[in-house]
Amino acid sequence: MLEVGRIAKAHGIRGEVIVDALSNRPGRFSPGSVLHTGRGELVVRRSQPHGGRWIVGFAGVEDRTAAEALRGEVLLAEPLPSRGGELWVHELVGATVFDSVGTLLGDVTAVQSNPASDLLVLADGALIPLAFVTESSPGRIVVDPPPGLFDL
C-alpha cells in the first residue's frame, strides 16, 4: 500500500474533511475510490480540489463529529500501474545505484523530499537528486551526476 494522503481536519458540518494529498493522481480521491486507514476502509463519496488540498466526503461519515475523529489518519491505496518515466519510492528504496559508466555508488536507504528534486539517500549518506536518474529497473538505478558531486 502507498500513502496517498493524510486527513488534516474536518471541513464544515456535513462530514467532509480536508486532505493533504501526497499523490499526483487526482483519481485517488474520485467518488468510489477506496482508501485504507488504521481504522479500516473509507470509500470516497464526493471530492473537490480546494487550495492545493482536497475536500473529501466519505461514505458513512455524515457529520462534523465523525469527520473530526478522522483527523490525522493516513490514507493508503493500492499502487497503480506506472506511467512512462514515473519513479515510485517503494521501488527505489533498496535498489542499487550505479553511475553511467557502471561504477557502484551504493544502495538507496530512503528518498528525501526536496523542493527542487527529491533526493536518493544512499547508505553512506550521499544524496543524489532524482533529476540525475537516467534509467531505472527493479533493484537497479543508473544516474548521470555532474562531475564533483561525490567529492565533498
PyMOL commands that set and color helices and strands:
alter all, ss='L'
color gray80, all
select helices_A, chain A and resi 26-29+64-68+89-92+130-132
alter helices_A, ss='H'
color red, helices_A
select strands_A, chain A and resi 2-11+16-21+34-37+40-50+53-58+74-77+96-99+104-112+119-122+127-129+133-137+140-143
alter strands_A, ss='S'
color yellow, strands_A
deselect
rebuild
show_as cartoon
